[in-house]
Amino acid sequence: MSAALLPGEFADLEPFALTWCLATEPERWERRLATTMEDLQAFYDACFPRAEAAIRYCDGFALDAMPEDAERLLQLLFSFALVSYPIEVWQQPLPVDTGSARLDRIREP
């Protein structure tokens, strides 16, 4: 078994860590688009009840002094936020009524 990527208190989210602990928004966006609604729903369902506790945990550290496992937990939360739109609002991975329109950001804001 490989070493845990997330803090021990969040071991229940470990199955999602390799897939969703992504450092940049463009990576998270691409992952979301490449993931089935079934898998997005599974990720959402696992994270939703743990999100507040994860936020409180991450709030215990300064952004520039986070341990690596806490930083990955924060990345998982960022992915969760991005996944919430297709689950809660659109019921599909892409925004509704966008046709073939696409905007690729090449730099973080």
Backbone bond lengths (Angstrom), bond angles and torsions (degrees), N, CA, C in turn:
res aa  C-N    CA-C-N  psi(-1)  N-CA   C-N-CA  omega(-1)  CA-C   N-CA-C  phi
1 M - - - 1.454 - - 1.531 108.98 -
2 S 1.308 116.77 137.94 1.461 121.14 -179.03 1.526 109.94 -80.10
3 A 1.313 114.84 164.69 1.461 120.83 179.67 1.525 110.14 -66.08
4 A 1.313 115.10 147.75 1.466 120.74 178.59 1.525 110.17 -65.67
5 L 1.321 115.63 142.31 1.460 121.70 178.11 1.520 112.13 -94.73
6 L 1.332 116.41 -24.61 1.468 122.05 -176.22 1.524 110.28 -109.75
7 P 1.337 116.98 160.72 1.462 119.51 174.69 1.529 110.54 -56.83
8 G 1.324 116.42 147.76 1.456 121.79 -176.98 1.514 114.51 -53.18
9 E 1.334 116.96 -33.87 1.465 121.03 -179.45 1.524 112.29 -63.79
10 F 1.325 116.50 -14.69 1.465 121.31 -177.05 1.534 111.24 -119.93
11 A 1.313 115.32 31.92 1.466 121.05 179.78 1.528 111.69 -59.58
12 D 1.326 117.64 -27.89 1.463 120.70 179.26 1.533 111.99 -66.10
13 L 1.328 117.78 -19.88 1.467 121.63 178.89 1.532 112.20 -95.18
14 E 1.306 116.66 -3.43 1.466 121.94 -177.71 1.529 113.48 -54.65
15 P 1.355 120.39 -37.14 1.467 119.29 179.26 1.532 113.97 -59.67
16 F 1.323 117.61 -18.25 1.462 121.62 -178.34 1.537 112.58 -99.52
17 A 1.313 117.25 -8.29 1.459 121.33 -171.52 1.525 113.21 -62.99
18 L 1.312 118.26 -48.54 1.470 119.51 -178.13 1.521 112.22 -61.34
19 T 1.306 116.44 -34.31 1.464 121.06 -177.59 1.520 113.08 -81.03
20 W 1.333 117.60 -40.45 1.459 121.18 -167.15 1.521 116.13 -111.60
21 C 1.327 119.57 -6.76 1.476 120.86 175.39 1.524 107.49 -84.09
22 L 1.300 115.23 84.43 1.461 122.68 -175.11 1.526 109.25 -116.13
23 A 1.314 115.93 136.93 1.462 121.49 -170.42 1.524 114.78 -74.50
24 T 1.336 117.90 -26.55 1.465 118.89 -174.54 1.527 111.64 -125.66
25 E 1.317 114.85 156.41 1.470 120.55 177.84 1.528 111.91 -63.20
26 P 1.331 119.88 -41.82 1.471 118.14 177.12 1.528 113.02 -59.90
27 E 1.325 118.12 -36.12 1.465 120.76 176.30 1.532 110.57 -64.94
28 R 1.322 116.10 -43.08 1.472 119.85 179.52 1.525 111.10 -64.69
29 W 1.319 116.58 -40.67 1.468 121.51 178.67 1.525 110.40 -61.54
30 E 1.317 117.47 -48.46 1.467 121.18 179.61 1.522 111.40 -61.15
31 R 1.332 116.26 -40.47 1.469 119.80 178.58 1.522 109.91 -63.39
32 R 1.324 116.26 -43.06 1.463 119.35 179.84 1.522 110.70 -60.13
33 L 1.328 117.24 -45.44 1.460 120.65 -179.05 1.513 112.57 -66.44
34 A 1.326 117.44 -27.79 1.465 121.79 -177.53 1.531 112.67 -90.08
35 T 1.318 117.36 0.95 1.459 121.81 -174.75 1.524 110.65 -107.13
36 T 1.322 116.04 139.67 1.461 120.42 179.19 1.527 110.39 -69.57
37 M 1.311 115.98 156.86 1.461 120.18 177.20 1.526 110.40 -60.37
38 E 1.308 117.75 -35.49 1.470 121.24 178.59 1.531 110.70 -61.06
39 D 1.333 116.64 -44.61 1.460 120.00 179.36 1.526 111.96 -72.71
40 L 1.326 117.42 -35.12 1.465 120.19 174.52 1.525 109.92 -61.82
41 Q 1.323 116.66 -42.65 1.469 121.37 179.99 1.523 110.92 -63.85
42 A 1.327 117.29 -41.21 1.470 120.47 179.11 1.530 110.80 -63.01
43 F 1.322 116.67 -43.34 1.468 121.10 177.44 1.528 110.25 -63.11
44 Y 1.298 116.71 -47.76 1.469 121.90 179.30 1.532 110.74 -58.34
45 D 1.331 116.86 -48.23 1.461 121.50 -177.75 1.528 112.08 -62.31
46 A 1.324 117.35 -34.04 1.462 120.54 178.59 1.527 111.45 -74.57
47 C 1.324 116.85 -39.33 1.471 121.12 -175.17 1.522 114.24 -81.38
48 F 1.311 117.02 -34.81 1.468 119.83 -173.23 1.533 112.83 -52.13
49 P 1.342 119.03 -51.23 1.466 117.71 -177.58 1.526 113.96 -71.73
50 R 1.327 118.17 -12.09 1.467 122.30 -177.25 1.530 113.17 -105.03
51 A 1.339 116.51 -5.84 1.464 120.05 -171.97 1.527 112.89 -61.72
52 E 1.324 118.66 -45.93 1.464 120.09 -178.29 1.522 111.51 -61.73
53 A 1.331 116.86 -43.21 1.467 120.26 178.59 1.526 110.46 -64.91
54 A 1.308 117.42 -38.14 1.465 121.15 179.03 1.524 110.57 -66.49
55 I 1.315 117.13 -39.98 1.468 120.84 178.06 1.532 109.67 -63.85
56 R 1.328 116.62 -45.72 1.473 120.12 178.43 1.533 110.40 -59.43
57 Y 1.318 116.55 -41.97 1.458 120.46 179.32 1.525 110.37 -61.05
58 C 1.311 116.81 -49.47 1.467 120.92 -178.96 1.521 112.11 -64.75
59 D 1.320 116.69 -32.60 1.470 120.92 178.11 1.530 112.20 -64.35
60 G 1.316 117.31 -14.40 1.459 120.90 179.06 1.519 113.73 -76.78
61 F 1.318 117.07 -1.75 1.466 121.34 -177.58 1.524 110.29 -128.82
62 A 1.321 115.57 147.72 1.468 120.21 169.86 1.527 107.22 -71.68
63 L 1.320 117.16 144.81 1.465 120.58 -178.08 1.524 112.70 -57.58
64 D 1.315 116.58 -34.90 1.462 119.16 -177.92 1.531 113.23 -89.16
65 A 1.336 116.60 7.05 1.465 120.19 -179.90 1.526 111.92 -137.37
66 M 1.321 116.96 28.28 1.464 120.66 -179.25 1.524 110.31 -77.63
67 P 1.334 116.91 138.50 1.457 118.29 169.63 1.535 109.13 -63.78
68 E 1.317 116.89 156.58 1.469 120.22 -176.24 1.523 112.56 -58.92
69 D 1.335 117.92 -39.48 1.463 119.02 -178.92 1.526 111.49 -66.52
70 A 1.342 117.38 -35.52 1.469 120.84 176.81 1.522 110.64 -70.29
71 E 1.322 116.97 -36.82 1.465 120.17 177.13 1.533 110.45 -63.58
72 R 1.314 116.78 -40.41 1.469 119.33 177.11 1.530 110.94 -66.42
73 L 1.324 117.22 -36.52 1.465 120.16 175.66 1.527 110.05 -62.35
74 L 1.317 117.49 -41.44 1.461 121.29 176.95 1.535 110.70 -62.68
75 Q 1.312 116.97 -41.55 1.468 120.58 176.46 1.522 110.92 -61.72
76 L 1.324 116.48 -38.82 1.467 120.86 177.10 1.527 110.03 -62.67
77 L 1.324 116.93 -40.42 1.469 120.57 177.26 1.524 111.45 -64.37
78 F 1.324 116.96 -39.64 1.467 119.91 176.75 1.528 109.97 -61.17
79 S 1.328 116.72 -41.82 1.464 120.36 177.83 1.519 110.72 -64.82
80 F 1.318 116.49 -40.99 1.464 120.83 177.95 1.530 110.65 -58.36
81 A 1.324 116.88 -43.89 1.469 120.20 178.87 1.523 110.91 -61.02
82 L 1.308 117.25 -40.68 1.463 120.99 -179.70 1.527 111.49 -68.92
83 V 1.312 116.58 -33.56 1.468 121.44 179.84 1.526 111.56 -76.91
84 S 1.311 117.75 -21.75 1.465 119.54 -176.99 1.525 112.77 -63.19
85 Y 1.331 118.44 -32.74 1.464 120.21 -179.23 1.525 113.06 -62.75
86 P 1.325 119.45 -52.23 1.462 117.40 179.70 1.529 112.91 -65.19
87 I 1.310 117.67 -27.85 1.467 120.23 -179.52 1.526 110.95 -79.52
88 E 1.319 117.52 -51.08 1.459 121.13 -172.91 1.523 113.86 -82.44
89 V 1.327 117.57 -29.63 1.454 119.77 -169.92 1.520 112.72 -112.66
90 W 1.330 118.19 -56.12 1.457 121.15 -168.86 1.525 115.15 -93.33
91 Q 1.336 117.23 -24.79 1.465 122.42 -173.50 1.534 112.12 57.37
92 Q 1.309 116.44 31.45 1.464 123.77 175.12 1.530 107.32 -162.24
93 P 1.346 118.42 155.06 1.473 120.00 -175.25 1.524 114.70 -64.99
94 L 1.327 118.41 -34.39 1.462 121.59 -178.53 1.523 111.48 -93.49
95 P 1.317 117.60 151.42 1.468 119.29 173.10 1.530 110.38 -57.82
96 V 1.302 115.64 145.62 1.458 121.98 -178.22 1.528 110.44 -67.32
97 D 1.336 115.92 141.89 1.466 124.16 173.28 1.533 114.33 60.62
98 T 1.313 116.88 35.50 1.459 119.10 176.63 1.518 111.87 -102.55
99 G 1.317 116.92 -5.53 1.458 119.94 179.38 1.504 111.27 54.21
100 S 1.305 116.35 -131.99 1.458 120.02 -179.19 1.531 112.08 -96.39
101 A 1.323 116.80 8.75 1.461 120.03 179.40 1.522 109.98 -61.89
102 R 1.302 116.69 140.65 1.443 121.28 -179.44 1.522 109.25 -151.89
103 L 1.315 115.91 138.34 1.451 122.49 177.17 1.509 107.31 -126.56
104 D 1.307 117.52 117.65 1.459 122.11 178.85 1.516 108.80 -106.65
105 R 1.318 115.95 114.12 1.457 120.50 175.44 1.519 107.80 -82.29
106 I 1.296 116.48 136.19 1.459 119.28 179.49 1.521 112.03 -107.98
107 R 1.329 116.00 0.32 1.452 120.92 -179.34 1.509 109.71 -144.53
108 E 1.314 116.15 143.36 1.466 121.03 176.40 1.525 109.59 -68.75
109 P 1.344 117.96 148.81 1.465 120.13 178.31 1.526 111.26 -67.61
